[in-house]
């Protein structure tokens, strides 16, 4: 506690330099944490209900070439998967589970029969197969998912998110009751906790059945609006799954008259899928993207770090007389350097706490800016648990880097100053 009192006294004596030093540390830690969180931790993290993405592969784009273009040098067609192609990919047997679901949710109107139009609610509805509930770990507040029989018979059944169910039914169990969706009655089979709008491919206000059997021969051979999520037994099975998918595509392409389907690196892990972006036919160069990412993080750390060195040196110059007085009263070089070391640690701790607080506030108050595309695509709740925002390894590395900069930038000038004659220190001008 005595050390904090000393730092508080120094801050009061040099408020500008002290505040800027702490703020510089906070901004360095906050910016690194925010950069890693927005680019890696949140997009690739496991949070409700997507807790298994580390052993998942994703196939999203149906890409086809003319059969004469065996080198893939000419024009191509690319879009989300058609139901026909999705069924081909999802039929593999080397994975633990596969799921077909729509990529784009439908904008619909919800209403209870007999109530006025003022009670209507606009929301997102998405069609999913029964395996969707096996791959993603939804928490059912009431009821259960629709059954395979209900899906294959294309029954008018639906699973609602909790916030929508509470609006019309309160906290009571609505399973077995009906809700109008686009003025068509659907029987409610279950209610799940809301999904964060950040998970744009699976979030919705309601989910209804997609029938694999009824959709096998329907639609365009390649292009549509579906995606296939593949859950492997382990990451070691990824090569085997890709080989089977390639074999299935070759067999399917043989049935087409003018085109053949190219996987172009699909199915792929989460990071590659996110890096591919929209309509990207070429496989992403993850090594190059990683290099750019780590260089960005390094620059974010170095820029305020260089400023910290200059500020710390200026602050130590202003304290030259104080060090001279303490040395005159018997303080050893070791004592003075330990004091400087403790001060730099305290400055780093204060800056780290402030940086974490600033990062948290920034994410939750500026989320419509930081996650503009993801949040605005879906009219569903935006939530992110703190576990996806902070990796204590990243925060710890940032704090350690800032601590080293603070210690070095304060100890080096302090070492030079305390080794000088007492007379020089006492006569130094502030």
C-alpha positions as CSV (number, residue, x, y, z in Angstrom):
1,X,0.0,0.0,0.0
2,X,2.9,2.3,0.7
3,X,4.1,2.0,-2.9
4,X,0.7,3.1,-4.2
5,X,0.8,6.1,-1.8
6,X,4.3,7.0,-3.3
7,X,2.9,6.7,-6.8
8,X,-0.1,8.8,-6.0
9,X,2.2,11.5,-4.6
10,X,4.3,11.4,-7.7
11,X,1.2,11.6,-9.9
12,X,0.1,14.7,-8.0
13,X,3.6,16.3,-8.4
14,X,3.7,15.4,-12.2
15,X,0.1,14.9,-13.2
16,X,0.6,15.4,-16.9
17,X,3.5,13.1,-17.4
18,X,2.1,10.5,-15.0
19,X,-1.3,10.5,-16.5
20,X,0.0,10.2,-20.1
21,X,2.3,7.3,-19.1
22,X,-0.6,5.4,-17.5
23,X,-2.9,6.2,-20.4
24,X,-0.2,5.1,-22.9
25,X,0.1,1.8,-21.1
26,X,-3.7,1.4,-21.0
27,X,-4.1,2.2,-24.7
28,X,-1.4,-0.2,-25.7
29,X,-3.0,-3.1,-23.7
30,X,-6.5,-2.1,-24.7
31,X,-5.7,-1.8,-28.4
32,X,-3.9,-5.1,-28.5
33,X,-6.7,-6.8,-26.6
34,X,-9.3,-5.3,-28.8
35,X,-7.5,-6.2,-32.0
36,X,-6.9,-9.8,-31.0
37,X,-10.5,-10.1,-29.7
38,X,-12.2,-8.6,-32.9
39,X,-9.9,-10.5,-35.3
40,X,-9.3,-13.8,-33.6
41,X,-10.9,-14.5,-30.2
42,X,-14.5,-13.5,-31.0
43,X,-14.7,-14.8,-34.6
44,X,-13.0,-18.1,-33.8
45,X,-14.1,-18.5,-30.2
46,X,-16.5,-21.0,-28.7
47,X,-19.6,-19.4,-27.2
48,X,-23.2,-20.3,-27.0
49,X,-24.3,-22.4,-28.9
50,X,-21.2,-22.9,-31.0
51,X,-19.0,-24.8,-28.6
52,X,-17.5,-27.3,-31.1
53,X,-16.1,-25.2,-33.9
54,X,-12.5,-26.3,-33.3
55,X,-13.4,-29.7,-34.8
56,X,-15.8,-28.4,-37.5
57,X,-15.4,-28.0,-41.2
58,X,-17.5,-25.6,-43.3
59,X,-18.7,-25.9,-46.9
60,X,-20.4,-22.7,-48.0
61,X,-19.8,-21.9,-51.7
62,X,-20.8,-23.9,-54.7
63,X,-18.2,-23.2,-57.3
64,X,-18.4,-24.7,-60.8
65,X,-16.5,-24.5,-64.1
66,X,-17.2,-25.6,-67.6
67,X,-16.2,-29.2,-68.1
68,X,-13.8,-28.2,-70.9
69,X,-12.0,-25.9,-68.5
70,X,-10.1,-28.6,-66.6
71,X,-7.3,-26.1,-65.4
72,X,-9.9,-23.7,-64.0
73,X,-8.6,-20.8,-65.9
74,X,-11.8,-19.5,-67.4
75,X,-15.1,-18.2,-66.1
76,X,-16.7,-19.7,-63.1
77,X,-20.0,-19.7,-61.3
78,X,-20.1,-19.2,-57.5
79,X,-22.9,-18.9,-54.9
80,X,-24.1,-20.5,-51.8
81,X,-24.9,-24.2,-52.1
82,X,-28.1,-25.5,-53.8
83,X,-30.1,-28.0,-51.8
84,X,-29.1,-30.7,-54.3
85,X,-25.3,-30.0,-53.8
86,X,-25.7,-29.6,-50.1
87,X,-27.3,-33.1,-49.9
88,X,-24.4,-34.6,-51.8
89,X,-21.8,-33.0,-49.4
90,X,-23.9,-33.8,-46.3
91,X,-24.1,-37.5,-47.3
92,X,-20.5,-38.3,-46.2
93,X,-20.0,-41.0,-43.6
94,X,-16.5,-40.1,-42.3
95,X,-17.8,-37.3,-40.1
96,X,-19.6,-37.5,-36.7
97,X,-22.4,-35.4,-38.0
98,X,-23.4,-33.1,-40.9
99,X,-26.0,-30.4,-41.0
100,X,-27.7,-28.4,-43.8
101,X,-29.1,-25.0,-43.0
102,X,-29.9,-21.8,-44.8
103,X,-27.3,-19.1,-44.9
104,X,-29.7,-16.2,-45.2
105,X,-32.6,-16.0,-42.8
106,X,-36.0,-14.9,-44.1
107,X,-37.6,-11.7,-42.9
108,X,-41.0,-12.7,-41.5
109,X,-43.8,-11.3,-39.4
110,X,-44.8,-13.1,-36.1
111,X,-48.3,-12.8,-34.6
112,X,-50.7,-14.6,-32.3
113,X,-54.0,-15.5,-34.0
114,X,-56.9,-13.3,-32.9
115,X,-54.7,-10.4,-31.8
116,X,-54.5,-7.1,-33.5
117,X,-51.8,-6.1,-36.0
118,X,-50.2,-3.9,-33.4
119,X,-48.8,-7.0,-31.8
120,X,-46.9,-8.1,-34.9
121,X,-43.2,-8.6,-34.6
122,X,-40.7,-8.6,-37.5
123,X,-37.9,-11.1,-37.2
124,X,-35.7,-13.7,-38.8
125,X,-36.7,-17.2,-39.6
126,X,-34.2,-19.9,-40.7
127,X,-34.7,-23.4,-42.0
128,X,-32.4,-26.1,-40.5
129,X,-32.3,-29.9,-40.6
130,X,-32.6,-32.1,-37.5
131,X,-28.8,-32.5,-37.2
132,X,-28.5,-28.8,-36.6
133,X,-29.5,-29.4,-33.0
134,X,-26.8,-32.0,-32.6
135,X,-24.0,-29.9,-33.9
136,X,-24.9,-26.8,-32.0
137,X,-25.6,-27.0,-28.2
138,X,-28.8,-25.0,-27.8
139,X,-30.2,-24.7,-24.3
140,X,-33.9,-25.5,-24.5
141,X,-35.9,-23.5,-21.9
142,X,-39.1,-25.4,-22.9
143,X,-39.8,-28.3,-25.1
144,X,-37.4,-29.9,-27.6
145,X,-36.3,-29.6,-31.2
146,X,-38.6,-30.9,-33.9
147,X,-38.2,-34.6,-34.8
148,X,-36.9,-36.1,-38.0
149,X,-40.4,-37.3,-38.8
150,X,-41.7,-33.8,-38.5
151,X,-38.9,-32.5,-40.7
152,X,-39.2,-35.1,-43.4
153,X,-43.0,-34.7,-43.6
154,X,-42.4,-30.9,-43.8
155,X,-44.7,-30.2,-40.8
156,X,-45.5,-26.7,-39.9
157,X,-43.5,-26.7,-36.6
158,X,-41.0,-24.2,-35.2
159,X,-38.5,-23.6,-32.4
160,X,-38.6,-20.0,-31.0
161,X,-35.9,-17.9,-29.3
162,X,-36.7,-17.1,-25.7
163,X,-37.2,-13.3,-26.2
164,X,-39.8,-13.9,-28.9
165,X,-41.6,-16.5,-26.9
166,X,-41.7,-14.3,-23.8
167,X,-43.2,-11.5,-25.8
168,X,-46.3,-13.5,-26.7
169,X,-46.5,-16.2,-23.9
170,X,-44.6,-14.7,-21.0
171,X,-42.7,-17.2,-18.9
172,X,-45.3,-20.0,-19.4
173,X,-44.4,-23.0,-21.5
174,X,-45.7,-22.4,-25.1
175,X,-44.9,-25.8,-26.5
176,X,-47.8,-27.3,-28.4
177,X,-49.4,-23.9,-28.9
178,X,-49.4,-22.1,-32.3
179,X,-47.9,-18.9,-33.6
180,X,-48.6,-17.2,-36.9
181,X,-45.6,-16.7,-39.2
182,X,-46.4,-14.8,-42.3
183,X,-50.1,-15.5,-41.3
184,X,-49.5,-19.3,-41.4
185,X,-50.0,-21.2,-38.1
186,X,-46.9,-23.1,-36.8
187,X,-46.9,-25.4,-33.8
188,X,-44.2,-24.6,-31.3
189,X,-42.0,-27.6,-30.3
190,X,-39.5,-25.8,-28.2
191,X,-38.0,-22.5,-26.9
192,X,-34.2,-21.9,-26.8
193,X,-32.1,-19.2,-25.2
194,X,-31.4,-16.3,-27.6
195,X,-28.3,-16.6,-29.9
196,X,-26.0,-13.7,-30.4
197,X,-26.5,-11.8,-33.6
198,X,-22.7,-12.1,-34.1
199,X,-23.2,-15.7,-35.2
200,X,-24.8,-14.6,-38.5
201,X,-25.1,-18.1,-40.0
202,X,-27.1,-19.7,-37.3
203,X,-28.8,-16.9,-35.3
204,X,-32.5,-16.3,-35.8
205,X,-35.7,-15.6,-34.0
206,X,-37.2,-18.9,-35.1
207,X,-36.0,-22.1,-36.8
208,X,-38.2,-24.4,-38.9
209,X,-37.5,-27.8,-40.5
210,X,-35.5,-28.4,-43.7
211,X,-36.2,-31.8,-45.3
212,X,-33.2,-33.5,-46.8
213,X,-35.3,-36.1,-48.6
214,X,-37.7,-33.7,-50.1
215,X,-34.9,-31.4,-51.4
216,X,-32.5,-33.9,-52.9
217,X,-33.5,-33.4,-56.6
218,X,-34.7,-29.8,-56.3
219,X,-33.1,-26.5,-57.4
220,X,-30.0,-25.5,-59.3
221,X,-27.3,-28.2,-59.6
222,X,-24.8,-25.9,-57.8
223,X,-26.0,-22.5,-56.7
224,X,-28.5,-21.7,-53.9
225,X,-28.7,-20.5,-50.4
226,X,-27.6,-23.4,-48.2
227,X,-24.4,-24.3,-46.3
228,X,-23.2,-27.5,-44.8
229,X,-21.5,-27.7,-41.4
230,X,-19.5,-30.8,-40.7
231,X,-18.6,-32.0,-37.2
232,X,-15.6,-34.3,-37.2
233,X,-14.8,-36.8,-34.5
234,X,-11.5,-35.0,-34.1
235,X,-9.2,-32.7,-36.1
236,X,-7.2,-35.7,-37.2
237,X,-10.2,-36.7,-39.4
238,X,-10.1,-33.5,-41.4
239,X,-8.0,-35.0,-44.3
240,X,-10.2,-38.1,-44.5
241,X,-13.4,-35.9,-44.6
242,X,-11.9,-33.7,-47.4
243,X,-11.0,-36.8,-49.4
244,X,-14.5,-38.2,-49.1
245,X,-16.1,-34.8,-50.0
246,X,-13.9,-34.6,-53.1
247,X,-14.9,-38.1,-54.2
248,X,-18.6,-37.2,-53.7
249,X,-18.2,-34.1,-55.8
250,X,-16.4,-36.0,-58.6
251,X,-19.3,-38.5,-58.7
252,X,-21.8,-35.7,-58.7
253,X,-20.0,-33.8,-61.4
254,X,-20.1,-36.8,-63.6
255,X,-23.9,-36.6,-63.6
256,X,-23.9,-32.9,-64.8
257,X,-23.9,-32.1,-68.5
258,X,-21.9,-28.9,-68.9
259,X,-20.2,-28.2,-65.6
260,X,-18.2,-29.7,-62.8
261,X,-18.0,-28.7,-59.1
262,X,-14.7,-27.7,-57.7
263,X,-14.2,-27.6,-53.9
264,X,-11.5,-24.9,-54.0
265,X,-10.2,-25.8,-50.6
266,X,-13.5,-26.6,-49.0
267,X,-14.6,-27.9,-46.6
268,X,-12.3,-25.8,-44.5
269,X,-11.8,-25.0,-40.8
270,X,-13.3,-21.9,-39.2
271,X,-10.3,-19.6,-39.7
272,X,-10.0,-20.3,-43.4
273,X,-13.8,-20.0,-43.8
274,X,-13.8,-16.6,-42.2
275,X,-10.7,-15.4,-44.1
276,X,-12.3,-16.5,-47.4
277,X,-15.0,-13.8,-47.0
278,X,-17.8,-13.4,-49.5
279,X,-17.6,-15.0,-53.0
280,X,-13.8,-15.6,-52.6
281,X,-13.0,-18.4,-55.0
282,X,-9.3,-18.6,-54.2
283,X,-8.2,-20.3,-51.1
284,X,-7.1,-17.8,-48.4
285,X,-3.3,-17.5,-47.8
286,X,-3.5,-18.0,-44.0
287,X,0.3,-17.7,-43.5
288,X,0.3,-14.3,-45.2
289,X,-2.8,-13.1,-43.2
290,X,-1.2,-14.3,-40.0
291,X,2.0,-12.4,-40.8
292,X,0.0,-9.2,-41.4
293,X,-1.9,-9.7,-38.2
294,X,1.1,-10.2,-36.0
295,X,2.9,-7.3,-37.5
296,X,-0.2,-5.1,-36.8
297,X,-0.2,-6.2,-33.2
298,X,3.5,-5.5,-32.9
299,X,3.1,-2.0,-34.3
300,X,0.2,-1.4,-32.0
301,X,2.5,-2.3,-29.1
302,X,5.6,-0.5,-30.3
303,X,4.1,2.9,-31.2
304,X,2.9,3.7,-27.6
305,X,6.0,1.9,-26.3
306,X,8.3,4.3,-27.9
307,X,6.4,7.2,-26.5
308,X,6.5,5.5,-23.1
309,X,10.3,5.4,-23.2
310,X,10.5,9.2,-24.0
311,X,8.0,10.0,-21.3
312,X,9.6,7.8,-18.7
313,X,13.0,9.4,-19.3
314,X,11.5,12.9,-19.0
315,X,9.9,11.9,-15.8
316,X,13.1,10.5,-14.3
317,X,15.0,13.7,-15.3
318,X,12.4,15.7,-13.3
319,X,13.0,13.5,-10.3
320,X,16.8,13.9,-10.3
321,X,16.9,16.2,-7.3
322,X,14.7,13.8,-5.3
323,X,17.0,10.9,-6.0
324,X,20.0,13.0,-5.0
325,X,18.4,13.9,-1.7
326,X,17.6,10.2,-0.9
327,X,21.2,9.2,-1.9
328,X,22.6,12.0,0.4
329,X,20.6,10.5,3.3
330,X,22.1,7.1,2.8
331,X,20.0,5.4,0.1
332,X,22.0,2.9,-1.9
333,X,21.9,2.5,-5.7
334,X,20.0,-0.7,-5.1
335,X,17.4,1.0,-3.0
336,X,16.8,3.7,-5.5
337,X,16.6,1.3,-8.4
338,X,14.1,-0.9,-6.5
339,X,12.0,2.1,-5.8
340,X,11.9,2.9,-9.6
341,X,11.2,-0.8,-10.4
342,X,8.2,-0.8,-8.0
343,X,6.9,2.4,-9.4
344,X,7.0,1.1,-12.9
345,X,5.2,-2.1,-11.8
346,X,2.5,0.0,-10.2
347,X,2.1,2.2,-13.3
348,X,1.8,-0.9,-15.4
349,X,-0.8,-2.5,-13.1
350,X,-2.9,0.7,-13.1
351,X,-2.5,1.0,-16.9
352,X,-3.5,-2.7,-17.4
353,X,-6.7,-2.4,-15.3
354,X,-7.6,0.8,-17.1
355,X,-6.9,-0.8,-20.5
356,X,-9.1,-3.8,-19.7
357,X,-11.9,-1.5,-18.6
358,X,-11.6,0.7,-21.7
359,X,-11.7,-2.4,-23.9
360,X,-14.8,-3.8,-22.3
361,X,-16.6,-0.4,-22.5
362,X,-15.6,0.0,-26.1
363,X,-16.9,-3.4,-27.2
364,X,-20.2,-3.0,-25.5
365,X,-20.9,0.6,-26.3
366,X,-19.4,0.7,-29.8
367,X,-20.4,-2.7,-30.9
368,X,-22.5,-1.3,-33.8
369,X,-19.2,0.2,-35.1
370,X,-16.8,-2.7,-34.3
371,X,-19.2,-5.4,-35.5
372,X,-21.3,-3.3,-38.0
373,X,-21.7,-6.0,-40.6
374,X,-22.5,-8.8,-38.3
375,X,-24.9,-6.9,-36.0
376,X,-26.9,-5.2,-38.7
377,X,-27.4,-8.2,-40.9
378,X,-29.7,-9.8,-38.3
379,X,-32.4,-8.3,-36.2
380,X,-31.5,-10.4,-33.2
381,X,-29.8,-9.8,-29.9
382,X,-26.1,-8.9,-29.9
383,X,-24.4,-10.5,-26.9
384,X,-20.8,-11.6,-26.3
385,X,-19.6,-13.3,-23.1
386,X,-16.4,-11.8,-21.6
387,X,-14.7,-15.2,-22.1
388,X,-14.6,-14.5,-25.8
389,X,-13.4,-11.0,-25.4
390,X,-10.4,-11.6,-23.2
391,X,-7.7,-14.2,-23.6
392,X,-5.6,-14.0,-20.4
393,X,-2.7,-15.2,-22.4
394,X,-3.1,-12.2,-24.8
395,X,-3.8,-9.8,-21.9
396,X,-0.8,-11.2,-19.9
397,X,1.5,-10.9,-22.9
398,X,0.4,-7.3,-23.5
399,X,0.9,-6.4,-19.8
400,X,4.3,-8.1,-19.7
401,X,5.4,-6.2,-22.8
402,X,4.2,-2.9,-21.4
403,X,5.8,-3.8,-18.0
404,X,9.2,-4.5,-19.7
405,X,9.0,-1.2,-21.6
406,X,8.1,0.7,-18.5
407,X,10.8,-0.9,-16.4
408,X,13.5,-0.5,-19.1
409,X,12.5,3.1,-19.9
410,X,12.7,4.0,-16.2
411,X,15.6,1.9,-15.0
412,X,18.1,2.9,-17.7
413,X,17.8,6.7,-17.1
414,X,17.6,6.0,-13.3
415,X,20.7,3.9,-13.4
416,X,22.6,6.6,-15.3
417,X,21.4,9.4,-12.9
418,X,21.9,7.6,-9.5
419,X,25.5,6.8,-10.5
420,X,26.4,10.4,-10.8
421,X,27.8,12.5,-8.0
422,X,25.4,13.7,-5.3
423,X,26.3,17.3,-6.0
424,X,25.3,17.0,-9.6
425,X,21.9,15.5,-8.6
426,X,21.3,18.1,-5.9
427,X,22.1,21.0,-8.3
428,X,20.1,19.6,-11.2
429,X,17.4,21.9,-12.5
430,X,13.9,20.6,-12.6
